[in-house]
Amino acid sequence: MMKRFSYIFFIILLFASYLAAQNQDNRFRVVGDSLVGKNINGESVHEVYGHVIITQGGVKITCNKAVQFIARNEAELIGNVVATQDSVIIKTEHGFYYGDTKTSFSNYGVFLTDGHFNLTAKNGYYYFDEKRSYFYENVNLKDSVSSMFARKLTYFNNENKAIAVGSVQVNDTSSTIFADSLIHFRKTKETYAFNNIRIYDPANHLAIFGNKLEDTGKNNYSIITGNPFLVRLDTTSTGKLDTLMISSKIMESYNDSVKKMIVTDSVKIVRGTFASVNGQTFYYQKGDKIETYKRESDLVQPVIWNDETQMAGDSINIYLKKNSLEWLEVKSNASIITQNKDSLSRFDQMSGKNIKMFFDKDGLKRSEVTGNVLSIYYMFEDNEPNGLLKSSAERTKIYFKNSSVNDVHLYGKPVSEYHPENKVKGKEKDFTIPTFRIYSNKPTKENLLLKRKDILSYLIKDAQYYAGKLNSKK
């Protein structure tokens, strides 16, 4: 029995010694030029003055004055406070150090660096064992190529990971991102942003909105979901200001040599008199080409409108020059339908395998159609209806003047038949090509913005921000 008691007593002594050693490890050491001992409210306090150095493990803190609360294992740090651990340096004018948790805190303005980035804020904690910092109010994280602003930010040194919350803004050499919250990996440049996302590319007059962003950084790929919306301000060759708007369910950006954006699912595009609905669009950010496609899962073809003209096909390529429409190509199962301005029940129609349309500053100048061409054109004489011409051929060229048909050339087994006005009037619906279909879902800027009123307010507010930045550089 005595042997068992002695054994238990020995174990207790060992455990007590272990706890004492642990407690000793958790206590920090303070030295300085002078020390004054005090008793404040029954608590033993040391005030250390001049060249103060506090050490605990790998933590070192220097300051002008330290007030050490011995029982609590805490210290108030005053004047030129500098805390270091490995490559991390923290500076403030007034702060606190908690030895039990190896934590520092300041609400007098904090600066932190590890040699690769600088982090500043009004208030901040640093957890030395975890190598983690938590800053709040006026937070700014800056490295060699980018800067981040937020209300709150947690930074994990070992992971090079920042979690920012509240009015987050990230600037780099080419763009600015705004979001409600954001996760950023500094080394890999990966970024994940959430809610009220706005991305601005001033050089290309481009803005993108959405609710979730994933940017792979070094892979030059990003994806935006959550009702993404693109706005680009363009100036045409005539000097007229024009705006491109694109909405969809998914936007993917490839910042490679061609810098393209792939817009997928329920795509709607509006630019001046031009509009489109389709399943997928490739938009090249140099602004010279837009491609639309019908995917296997799509029930209808891509549709494009230009003024009163409707075009449909399995794919449509649009080519721009100096931000003005130069020509477009409708490929496979192509059709063009144009409503007459003065006689709304009459539609000029054409179908074929492929259609090319060429434009100048005055509008449509020429169309070229190949492959099983079918066409119906209404005739007018002195602005009065004069029947229609129904034709078929292997290929055809149509020349326009003042946006109206001026001349038609048919090639390869051409067949034409004229239907006089008395056989046409009131029976216009009897004269249609097999693929005739009028689509009523033409998007407009007004209906695209109808549920996005916040975008307009953001554009105004952020434009004011950029104006201030530009003025500050002058």
C-alpha positions in Angstrom: 0.0 0.0 0.0 2.8 2.4 0.9 4.6 1.6 -2.3 1.5 2.4 -4.3 1.0 5.7 -2.4 4.6 6.6 -3.0 4.2 5.9 -6.7 1.1 8.1 -7.0 2.8 10.9 -5.1 5.8 10.6 -7.4 3.5 11.0 -10.5 1.8 14.0 -9.0 5.2 15.7 -8.3 6.2 15.0 -11.9 3.0 16.5 -13.2 3.3 19.5 -11.0 6.9 20.0 -12.2 5.7 19.7 -15.8 3.0 22.3 -15.2 5.5 24.6 -13.5 7.9 24.3 -16.4 5.1 25.0 -18.9 4.0 28.0 -16.9 7.7 29.2 -16.9 7.8 28.8 -20.7 4.6 30.9 -21.0 6.1 33.8 -19.0 8.0 36.5 -20.9 11.2 38.3 -19.8 11.5 42.1 -19.6 14.7 44.1 -19.3 15.4 47.9 -19.7 17.4 50.8 -18.4 15.4 51.2 -15.2 12.6 49.4 -13.3 10.0 50.7 -10.8 7.9 48.3 -8.8 4.3 49.3 -7.9 1.2 47.8 -6.4 -1.9 48.9 -8.1 -5.3 47.8 -6.8 -3.6 44.9 -5.1 -1.8 43.8 -8.2 2.0 43.7 -8.6 3.2 45.9 -11.5 6.7 46.6 -12.9 7.2 49.8 -15.0 10.3 49.4 -17.2 11.9 52.4 -18.9 14.4 52.9 -21.7 15.6 50.4 -24.3 12.9 47.9 -23.2 13.3 44.4 -24.5 10.7 41.7 -24.0 11.5 38.1 -25.0 9.5 34.9 -25.0 10.6 32.0 -27.2 11.1 33.3 -30.7 9.2 36.5 -29.9 11.1 39.7 -29.3 9.5 43.1 -28.6 11.2 46.5 -28.1 9.7 49.8 -27.0 10.4 52.9 -24.9 8.3 51.8 -21.9 6.6 48.7 -20.7 4.1 48.2 -17.9 4.3 44.6 -16.8 1.3 43.0 -15.0 3.2 40.1 -13.4 0.3 37.9 -12.2 -1.6 38.3 -15.5 1.6 37.7 -17.6 0.7 40.8 -19.7 2.4 44.0 -20.6 1.3 47.4 -21.9 3.8 48.7 -24.6 4.4 52.4 -25.1 6.4 54.3 -27.7 8.2 52.9 -30.8 6.9 49.4 -30.3 8.5 46.8 -32.6 7.6 43.1 -32.3 9.5 40.5 -34.4 9.2 36.8 -35.0 11.3 35.2 -37.8 10.6 37.5 -40.8 7.5 39.1 -39.4 7.8 42.7 -38.1 5.0 44.5 -36.3 5.1 48.2 -35.5 2.8 50.5 -33.5 3.0 53.4 -31.1 1.0 51.8 -28.3 0.0 48.2 -27.8 -0.4 45.2 -25.5 1.3 41.8 -25.2 -0.4 38.7 -23.7 2.2 36.1 -22.7 -0.1 33.2 -22.0 -1.4 33.2 -25.5 1.6 34.9 -27.2 -0.7 37.5 -28.7 -0.1 41.2 -29.4 -2.8 43.9 -29.8 -3.0 47.6 -30.7 -5.7 50.0 -31.4 -3.3 52.9 -32.1 -2.6 52.0 -35.8 -0.6 48.9 -36.7 1.9 48.0 -39.4 3.0 44.5 -40.2 5.4 43.1 -42.9 7.1 39.9 -43.7 9.4 41.3 -46.4 6.9 40.4 -49.2 3.9 42.5 -48.2 2.9 45.4 -45.9 -0.3 45.3 -43.9 -1.7 48.3 -42.1 -4.9 49.0 -40.1 -6.3 51.1 -37.2 -6.6 48.0 -35.0 -5.0 44.6 -35.1 -4.1 41.4 -33.3 -1.1 39.1 -34.1 -1.0 35.5 -32.8 2.6 34.5 -32.7 2.1 30.7 -32.2 -0.4 30.5 -35.1 1.4 33.1 -37.2 -1.9 34.7 -37.9 -3.0 38.3 -37.8 -6.5 39.9 -37.5 -6.8 43.5 -38.5 -9.9 45.7 -38.6 -10.8 49.3 -39.6 -9.1 50.9 -42.6 -7.2 47.7 -43.5 -4.7 47.8 -46.4 -2.6 44.9 -47.6 0.0 45.8 -50.3 2.6 43.8 -52.2 4.7 44.6 -55.2 1.9 44.4 -57.8 -1.4 44.7 -55.9 -3.2 46.3 -52.9 -6.2 45.3 -51.0 -8.6 47.4 -48.8 -11.2 46.0 -46.4 -13.0 46.6 -43.1 -11.7 43.3 -41.6 -8.9 41.0 -42.7 -7.4 37.8 -41.4 -3.9 36.9 -42.7 -2.3 33.4 -42.4 1.4 33.8 -42.9 2.3 30.2 -43.5 -0.4 29.8 -46.1 0.1 33.3 -47.6 -3.7 33.5 -47.3 -5.9 36.6 -46.7 -9.6 36.6 -45.8 -11.1 40.0 -46.3 -14.6 41.1 -45.3 -16.6 44.3 -45.8 -16.2 46.7 -48.7 -13.3 44.8 -50.1 -11.3 46.3 -52.9 -8.4 44.8 -54.8 -6.2 46.8 -57.2 -3.6 45.5 -59.5 -1.8 46.9 -62.6 -4.8 46.4 -64.9 -8.0 46.1 -62.9 -9.9 46.7 -59.7 -12.2 44.2 -57.9 -14.9 45.2 -55.4 -16.7 42.6 -53.3 -18.4 42.0 -50.0 -15.9 39.3 -49.0 -12.8 37.8 -50.6 -10.2 35.0 -50.1 -6.8 35.6 -51.7 -3.7 33.4 -51.9 -0.8 35.8 -52.3 1.8 33.4 -53.8 -0.5 31.6 -56.3 -2.6 34.8 -57.0 -5.8 32.7 -56.6 -8.8 34.8 -55.6 -12.3 33.9 -54.6 -14.8 36.7 -54.2 -18.4 36.7 -53.0 -21.4 39.0 -53.4 -21.8 42.4 -55.1 -18.7 41.8 -57.2 -17.6 44.5 -59.6 -14.6 44.2 -61.8 -13.3 47.2 -63.6 -10.7 47.3 -66.5 -10.2 51.0 -67.2 -7.9 50.5 -70.2 -10.7 48.6 -72.0 -13.6 50.6 -70.6 -14.9 47.3 -69.2 -17.0 46.5 -66.1 -18.2 43.0 -65.0 -20.7 42.4 -62.2 -21.7 39.1 -60.5 -22.1 37.3 -57.1 -19.2 34.8 -57.2 -15.7 35.0 -58.7 -13.0 32.4 -59.0 -9.7 33.6 -60.4 -6.9 31.0 -60.7 -4.3 33.8 -61.0 -1.2 32.3 -62.6 -3.4 30.2 -65.0 -4.9 33.4 -66.4 -8.4 31.9 -66.0 -11.4 33.2 -64.1 -15.1 32.4 -63.9 -18.0 34.6 -62.7 -21.4 33.2 -61.7 -24.5 34.6 -60.0 -26.2 36.6 -62.7 -23.0 38.0 -64.3 -23.3 41.1 -66.3 -20.8 42.9 -68.6 -20.8 46.5 -69.6 -18.3 48.0 -72.0 -18.3 51.7 -73.2 -17.2 51.9 -76.8 -16.7 54.8 -79.2 -17.6 54.1 -82.8 -15.7 55.3 -85.9 -18.1 58.2 -86.1 -17.2 59.3 -82.6 -20.5 58.3 -81.1 -20.5 56.8 -77.6 -22.0 53.2 -77.6 -22.4 50.7 -74.8 -22.1 46.9 -75.0 -24.1 44.9 -72.5 -24.0 41.1 -72.0 -25.9 39.0 -69.5 -25.7 35.3 -68.9 -25.5 32.6 -66.2 -21.7 32.0 -66.6 -18.8 34.2 -67.7 -15.3 32.7 -68.2 -12.3 34.8 -68.9 -9.1 33.6 -70.5 -6.4 36.3 -70.1 -4.1 34.7 -72.7 -2.8 36.0 -76.0 -6.3 36.4 -77.5 -7.9 37.5 -74.3 -11.3 36.0 -74.9 -14.4 35.7 -72.7 -16.8 32.7 -73.0 -20.4 33.6 -72.0 -22.7 30.7 -71.5 -26.4 29.9 -70.9 -29.3 32.4 -71.5 -26.9 34.8 -73.2 -28.3 38.3 -74.0 -26.3 40.9 -75.9 -27.3 44.5 -76.6 -25.1 47.1 -78.4 -26.7 50.1 -80.1 -29.2 48.7 -82.7 -27.6 45.3 -82.4 -29.1 42.6 -80.1 -28.8 38.8 -79.7 -30.0 35.9 -77.6 -28.0 32.6 -77.7 -26.7 29.7 -75.8 -23.0 30.6 -75.9 -20.9 33.6 -77.0 -17.2 34.0 -77.5 -16.3 37.7 -76.9 -12.8 38.8 -77.8 -11.8 41.7 -75.5 -9.8 43.4 -78.3 -13.3 44.2 -79.4 -13.0 43.0 -83.0 -14.9 39.7 -83.0 -18.0 38.2 -81.4 -19.0 34.5 -82.0 -22.3 32.9 -81.0 -23.1 29.2 -81.1 -25.9 26.7 -80.7 -24.9 24.0 -78.2 -26.2 20.5 -78.5 -28.5 21.1 -75.5 -30.0 24.3 -77.0 -33.5 24.1 -78.4 -33.3 27.1 -80.6 -30.6 28.7 -82.8 -28.7 31.9 -81.9 -30.7 34.9 -83.0 -29.4 38.4 -83.9 -31.3 41.6 -84.6 -29.9 44.6 -86.3 -32.4 47.4 -86.7 -35.5 45.7 -88.3 -33.5 42.7 -89.5 -33.5 39.3 -87.7 -30.8 36.7 -88.4 -30.7 33.1 -87.1 -28.3 30.2 -87.6 -26.4 27.5 -85.8 -23.5 29.9 -85.4 -23.1 33.6 -86.1 -19.8 35.4 -86.3 -19.7 39.2 -86.0 -16.6 41.2 -87.1 -16.0 44.8 -85.9 -13.6 47.4 -87.1 -12.9 50.4 -84.8 -15.9 49.3 -82.8 -18.3 49.5 -85.8 -20.0 46.5 -87.4 -18.0 45.6 -90.6 -19.5 42.2 -91.6 -21.1 39.2 -90.1 -21.5 35.5 -91.1 -24.4 33.2 -90.3 -23.4 29.6 -90.7 -25.6 26.5 -91.2 -29.4 26.7 -91.4 -29.1 30.4 -91.9 -32.1 32.8 -92.3 -32.6 36.5 -92.6 -36.0 38.2 -92.0 -36.5 42.0 -92.4 -39.8 43.7 -91.5 -40.8 46.5 -93.7 -40.9 49.8 -91.9 -44.0 51.1 -93.7 -45.9 47.9 -94.1 -45.5 45.9 -90.9 -47.2 42.7 -92.2 -44.6 42.3 -94.9 -41.2 40.6 -94.3 -38.3 40.2 -96.7 -37.0 36.7 -96.2 -34.0 34.7 -97.2 -32.6 31.3 -96.2 -29.5 29.3 -97.2 -26.7 27.2 -95.8 -24.5 30.3 -95.1 -25.1 34.0 -95.2 -22.6 36.9 -95.2 -23.6 40.5 -94.7 -21.4 43.6 -95.2 -21.9 47.0 -93.7 -20.5 50.5 -93.9 -21.2 53.7 -92.0 -24.6 54.0 -93.7 -25.8 50.5 -92.8 -26.2 47.2 -94.7 -24.6 47.3 -98.2 -24.4 43.8 -99.5 -25.5 40.2 -98.6 -24.1 37.0 -100.1 -26.0 33.7 -99.6 -24.8 30.2 -100.6 -26.4 26.8 -100.5 -30.1 26.1 -101.4 -31.0 29.8 -101.4 -34.7 30.7 -101.0 -35.8 34.3 -100.9 -39.0 36.4 -100.8 -38.7 40.1 -101.5 -41.6 42.6 -101.5 -41.5 45.0 -104.4 -42.3 48.8 -104.3 -42.8 51.3 -107.0 -42.8 55.0 -106.0 -43.1 53.8 -102.4 -46.3 51.9 -103.2 -46.5 48.1 -102.8 -46.1 46.2 -106.0 -46.2 42.5 -105.3 -43.3 40.3 -104.4 -40.5 38.3 -106.0 -40.0 34.7 -104.9 -36.7 33.1 -106.0 -34.4 30.1 -105.5 -30.8 29.5 -106.5 -27.5 28.0 -105.5 -26.2 31.3 -104.4 -27.1 35.0 -104.6 -25.9 38.5 -104.0 -28.2 41.3 -102.8 -27.2 44.9 -103.0 -28.8 47.5 -100.7 -29.4 51.3 -100.9 -30.8 53.2 -97.9 -31.2 49.8 -96.2 -33.6 48.7 -98.9 -33.0 46.1 -101.6 -31.6 47.8 -104.8 -30.4 44.8 -106.9 -30.5 41.0 -106.7 -28.1 38.6 -108.6 -28.9 34.9 -108.7 -26.4 32.2 -109.6 -26.7 28.5 -110.2 -30.0 27.3 -111.6 -31.9 30.4 -110.7 -35.7 30.4 -110.6 -37.8 33.5 -110.0 -41.5 34.1 -110.0 -43.3 37.4 -109.6 -46.6 37.6 -107.6 -48.6 40.7 -108.4 -50.0 43.0 -105.7 -53.6 41.8 -106.1 -52.5 38.3 -105.3 -50.4 39.4 -102.3 -52.4 42.0 -100.4 -54.0 40.6 -97.3 -52.3 37.2 -97.9 -48.8 38.0 -96.8 -48.8 35.0 -94.4 -49.1 32.7 -97.3 -45.7 33.8 -98.6 -43.0 32.6 -96.2 -39.9 30.5 -96.4 -39.9 27.1 -94.6 -37.7 28.4 -91.8 -39.8 31.5 -91.3 -40.1 32.4 -87.6 -40.4 35.7 -85.8 -38.7 35.8 -82.4 -40.3 38.2 -79.9 -37.6 38.0 -77.2 -35.3 40.7 -78.5 -33.4 42.1 -75.5 -33.0 45.9 -74.9 -30.8 47.9 -72.5 -33.9 48.8 -70.5 -35.0 45.3 -69.9 -31.5 44.1 -69.2 -31.1 46.8 -66.5 -34.7 46.4 -65.2 -33.6 44.1 -62.3 -30.1 45.5 -62.1 -30.7 49.1 -60.9 -27.9 48.6 -58.4 -25.5 48.3 -61.3 -26.3 51.9 -62.4 -25.7 53.2 -58.9 -22.4 51.3 -58.7 -21.3 52.6 -62.1 -21.9 56.2 -60.9 -20.3 55.7 -57.5 -17.2 53.9 -58.9 -16.9 56.3 -61.7 -16.5 59.1 -59.1 -13.9 56.9 -57.4 -11.9 56.6 -60.6 -12.3 60.3 -61.4 -10.7 61.0 -57.9 -7.8 58.6 -58.6 -7.1 60.1 -62.0 -7.2 63.6 -60.7 -4.8 62.7 -57.9 -2.3 61.6 -60.5 -2.3 64.9 -62.3 
